[in-house]
Amino acid sequence: MYLGAVVEIAAADDLFKEPAHPYTRALMGSVLRIPRPGQKPWVIQPLTGEVPSAVDPPSGCPFRTRCPLAIKRCQDEAPMLRPVAPGHQVACHLADK
């Protein structure tokens, strides 16, 4: 969840293995851990930008002010949860697995 909005739904194992939403990736990237053999290495990309007000959130996607993938559509339209894999949904216009 980000600012009270669900941004990603998946089984815990799937979410930890391959997060699809930029916010989930940032959260997972902030956890220090050693990759197992064959596991993708974690790329830590600190969040930048302004933390929006929860009382007066921005238009469109609530994460757009801090998102490295944000485009104009993110300002105009809030993303809906959509499937990216069986049992895995993400609310991002550009996120893919």
N, C-alpha and C positions, 0 to 999 in steps of 0.2 A: 504494500500500500504506500502511496505517496499523497500527502495532503488529503487523506481520507478516501482516495480513489484506488480501487484495485488495479494494479498495473500488470500483474502476472499471476497465473494459476497453473500449478503443475505438482506432480508428486515430488516429495522432498528430494529423492535421489536424482530425478531429472533436473530439478531446479539447481541443485548444487553442481551437477555435471555440466550443464549447458544453459545458463540463464540467457533469456532472449531480450529482455527489456534493459535499456541502458541504466536505469536506476538499480535494478536487481544486479546487474553486472558490477556496478560501482560498490554496492553493499558487499557482494561476494569477494570483490577484489580487495576490500579493506581487511579481510580476514587473512592473517598470516598462516600459510600452510605450505607444506612441501608436496609438489605434484608426484603422483604415483607414476610408475612406468606406463607409457602410452597415454597418459592424461595430458590434455592441453595445458600449457603453462598459463597461469593467471597473469593478466596484464593489469597493473594497478594504474588507473587513470583517475586522479583526484577530481572531484566535482568542483566546477568553477561556477561563476555566475551568482546572481542574487537568489537567496532563499525567499520564495514568494510568501505573501501573507495567507494564512489559512482562513482568515476572516474575509479577505477580499482577493481570492485567487485570480491568477491571470486567465484571460480568455483561452479557449482551445485546450490544449494539453497542459495540465498543471505542472508538468515537469519541464516544459520547453525552455524556461529561463535558465536551466542548468544543463540541458541535454546537448551532448556533442553531435547528435544527429538531427537536431531541430531544423525544419524547413518552414516556409511560409504556411503551408497547410496546417502545421502544428499550432500556429497562432489563430487560425481561423476555425479549426474543427477539432473537437475533442475526439481522440481515438476510442474506438469501441474494442472490447475484448474480441479477439479473433484467434482461431486455431492456427498454430504453427507446426504442430505435431499431434498425434493422438494423445489426448489427455493433457495437452499443454496449450494454454491460451495466453495471449499477450495483448496489451492495449498500447500499441505503438504503430504509427503509419509505416515506419521503415524497418522495424525489427524483424529479422529472420533468424532461423536457427542455422 
